[in-house]
């Protein structure tokens, strides 16, 4: 999902900027840059960002300035961790704006609500599953990918709708009619997209998924 900056007062833009700059600072500081020094992993990362750019080009405008598209941020976060997911998603969104698919004022709300927050939620879910769930291949795929994909969509949608209501951009009736009535049809493909991609990757290319370990989730199970 993405938002036009016209939906928010300049004070909101300052709030989003105040959240973005610390997020990018921590992402840059904590990112596993050593992984990207390996040419193979570098190609995987850049290829994933290209796929993300293509995915975000396939969009529909739910309301003026309110765009929906599949996110894929759960997959990127599981593959590369929170830091590189935030950096990569921010770069891809810059490309989307530069391509004219959104306005420049929409970059700040979109990057916070549709890049940073999904990566944060995915990382929290991953941490909770590691701490409290059995270390098993199917647990990793079903919870961290399939269920997390749906949960991240619901939480992201809740944050966006709350922001639009607080900003006075749209009424509850408009959002309920044009977005919430269609939300179930959006939740399922988001869950399936992340779930199937991660299931295929951990099955055939487990070294591409940084949060997955054969020794931890497969061997001896």
C-alpha positions as CSV (number, residue, x, y, z in Angstrom):
1,X,0.0,0.0,0.0
2,X,1.1,3.6,-0.6
3,X,-0.3,7.0,0.2
4,X,-0.2,10.4,-1.5
5,X,1.3,13.2,0.6
6,X,-1.8,15.3,-0.3
7,X,-3.7,13.2,2.3
8,X,-1.7,14.6,5.2
9,X,-1.1,18.0,6.8
10,X,2.5,19.2,6.8
11,X,2.7,18.6,10.5
12,X,2.1,14.9,9.8
13,X,5.0,15.0,7.2
14,X,7.3,16.3,9.9
15,X,6.2,13.4,12.2
16,X,6.9,10.9,9.4
17,X,10.3,12.5,8.8
18,X,11.1,12.3,12.5
19,X,10.4,8.6,12.4
20,X,12.2,7.9,9.1
21,X,15.6,9.4,9.8
22,X,16.3,7.5,13.0
23,X,15.0,4.3,11.3
24,X,17.4,4.7,8.4
25,X,20.2,5.6,10.8
26,X,19.7,2.4,12.9
27,X,19.1,0.4,9.7
28,X,22.5,1.6,8.3
29,X,24.2,0.9,11.6
30,X,22.8,-2.6,12.2
31,X,22.8,-3.8,8.6
32,X,24.8,-6.9,7.8
33,X,26.9,-5.2,5.1
34,X,29.4,-8.0,5.2
35,X,26.8,-10.3,3.6
36,X,26.5,-8.0,0.6
37,X,30.3,-8.1,0.0
38,X,29.7,-11.6,-1.2
39,X,28.9,-11.2,-4.9
40,X,26.4,-14.0,-4.9
41,X,24.4,-12.5,-2.0
42,X,24.7,-9.1,-3.5
43,X,23.1,-10.4,-6.7
44,X,20.3,-12.0,-4.7
45,X,19.6,-8.8,-2.8
46,X,19.6,-6.6,-5.9
47,X,17.4,-9.1,-7.7
48,X,15.0,-9.1,-4.8
49,X,14.7,-5.3,-4.9
50,X,14.0,-5.5,-8.7
51,X,11.2,-8.0,-8.0
52,X,9.9,-5.7,-5.3
53,X,9.9,-2.8,-7.7
54,X,8.0,-4.8,-10.3
55,X,5.5,-6.0,-7.7
56,X,4.8,-2.5,-6.5
57,X,4.1,-1.3,-10.0
58,X,1.1,-3.6,-10.1
59,X,-1.4,-1.5,-8.1
60,X,-4.9,-0.3,-7.9
61,X,-6.2,3.1,-6.5
62,X,-8.7,2.3,-3.8
63,X,-9.4,6.0,-3.1
64,X,-7.8,9.1,-4.6
65,X,-4.2,9.0,-3.2
66,X,-4.6,5.6,-1.5
67,X,-3.0,2.8,-3.5
68,X,-3.0,-0.9,-2.8
69,X,-0.5,-3.4,-4.1
70,X,1.1,-6.6,-2.7
71,X,3.8,-5.8,-0.3
72,X,6.3,-8.6,-0.1
73,X,8.1,-6.9,2.9
74,X,7.7,-10.0,5.0
75,X,9.7,-12.0,2.5
76,X,12.4,-9.4,2.2
77,X,12.7,-9.1,6.0
78,X,13.0,-12.8,6.4
79,X,15.6,-13.0,3.7
80,X,17.8,-10.1,4.7
81,X,16.8,-8.9,8.2
82,X,15.1,-5.8,9.4
83,X,17.9,-3.4,8.5
84,X,18.5,-4.4,4.9
85,X,14.8,-4.7,4.3
86,X,14.2,-1.1,5.5
87,X,17.2,0.2,3.4
88,X,16.1,-1.8,0.3
89,X,12.4,-1.0,0.6
90,X,13.2,2.7,1.0
91,X,15.3,2.6,-2.2
92,X,12.6,0.8,-4.1
93,X,10.0,3.3,-3.0
94,X,12.3,6.1,-4.2
95,X,12.3,4.4,-7.6
96,X,8.5,4.2,-7.5
97,X,8.2,7.9,-6.8
98,X,10.8,8.8,-9.4
99,X,8.8,6.7,-12.0
100,X,5.8,9.0,-11.3
101,X,3.6,6.3,-9.7
102,X,3.3,8.4,-6.5
103,X,4.1,12.0,-5.6
104,X,7.2,13.0,-3.8
105,X,5.3,14.2,-0.7
106,X,3.9,10.7,-0.5
107,X,7.3,9.2,0.1
108,X,7.5,9.9,3.8
109,X,4.1,8.5,4.9
110,X,4.5,5.5,2.5
111,X,8.0,4.6,3.6
112,X,7.0,4.7,7.3
113,X,3.6,2.9,7.1
114,X,4.4,0.5,4.2
115,X,8.2,-0.3,4.5
116,X,9.4,0.4,8.1
117,X,6.4,-0.8,10.0
118,X,5.9,-4.1,8.1
119,X,9.6,-4.9,8.6
120,X,9.4,-4.1,12.3
121,X,6.3,-6.3,12.7
122,X,7.9,-9.2,10.8
123,X,11.0,-9.0,12.9
124,X,9.0,-9.0,16.1
125,X,7.0,-12.0,15.0
126,X,10.3,-13.8,14.1
127,X,11.7,-13.1,17.5
128,X,8.6,-14.3,19.3
129,X,8.5,-17.5,17.2
130,X,12.2,-18.2,17.9
131,X,11.7,-17.7,21.6
132,X,8.5,-19.6,22.2
133,X,7.7,-21.9,19.2
134,X,9.2,-25.3,18.4
135,X,12.2,-25.1,16.1
136,X,10.7,-26.8,13.1
137,X,10.7,-26.2,9.3
138,X,6.9,-26.1,9.1
139,X,6.6,-23.8,12.1
140,X,9.1,-21.4,10.4
141,X,7.2,-21.4,7.1
142,X,3.6,-21.4,8.4
143,X,4.0,-18.8,11.1
144,X,6.8,-16.5,10.0
145,X,5.7,-16.4,6.3
146,X,2.0,-17.4,5.8
147,X,0.5,-16.2,9.1
148,X,2.9,-13.2,9.3
149,X,2.0,-12.1,5.8
150,X,-1.7,-11.9,6.7
151,X,-1.0,-10.4,10.2
152,X,1.3,-7.7,8.8
153,X,-1.3,-6.8,6.2
154,X,-4.0,-6.4,8.9
155,X,-1.8,-4.3,11.2
156,X,-0.5,-2.2,8.3
157,X,-4.1,-1.6,7.1
158,X,-5.1,-0.7,10.6
159,X,-2.3,1.8,10.9
160,X,-3.0,3.4,7.5
161,X,-6.8,3.6,8.1
162,X,-6.2,5.1,11.6
163,X,-3.8,7.7,10.1
164,X,-6.3,8.6,7.4
165,X,-9.1,9.0,9.9
166,X,-7.0,11.1,12.3
167,X,-5.8,13.3,9.5
168,X,-9.4,13.8,8.3
169,X,-8.5,12.6,4.8
170,X,-11.5,10.2,4.5
171,X,-14.5,9.3,6.6
172,X,-15.1,5.9,8.1
173,X,-17.9,5.3,5.7
174,X,-15.7,5.9,2.7
175,X,-12.9,3.7,4.0
176,X,-15.3,0.9,5.0
177,X,-17.0,0.9,1.5
178,X,-13.9,1.3,-0.6
179,X,-11.3,-0.6,1.4
180,X,-12.5,-2.8,4.3
181,X,-15.2,-4.5,2.2
182,X,-12.3,-5.7,-0.1
183,X,-9.7,-6.3,2.6
184,X,-10.3,-10.1,2.8
185,X,-9.5,-10.4,-0.9
186,X,-6.3,-8.5,-0.3
187,X,-5.2,-10.4,2.8
188,X,-5.3,-13.9,1.3
189,X,-2.9,-13.1,-1.7
190,X,-0.5,-11.3,0.6
191,X,-0.3,-14.3,2.9
192,X,0.1,-16.7,0.0
193,X,2.7,-14.6,-1.8
194,X,5.0,-14.5,1.2
195,X,4.3,-18.0,2.3
196,X,5.0,-19.7,-1.0
197,X,8.1,-17.7,-1.8
198,X,9.6,-18.5,1.6
199,X,8.5,-22.2,1.4
200,X,10.2,-22.5,-2.0
201,X,13.4,-20.6,-1.0
202,X,14.0,-22.6,2.3
203,X,13.4,-25.8,0.3
204,X,15.7,-25.1,-2.6
205,X,17.9,-22.0,-1.7
206,X,18.0,-21.9,2.2
207,X,21.2,-19.9,2.1
208,X,19.2,-17.0,0.6
209,X,17.0,-16.7,3.7
210,X,19.1,-15.2,6.4
211,X,16.7,-15.9,9.2
212,X,16.6,-19.7,8.4
213,X,19.1,-22.3,9.4
214,X,19.2,-26.0,8.3
215,X,20.9,-26.9,11.5
216,X,18.2,-25.2,13.6
217,X,15.0,-26.1,11.8
218,X,15.7,-29.3,9.8
219,X,18.5,-31.5,10.9
220,X,17.5,-33.9,13.6
221,X,13.8,-33.1,13.4
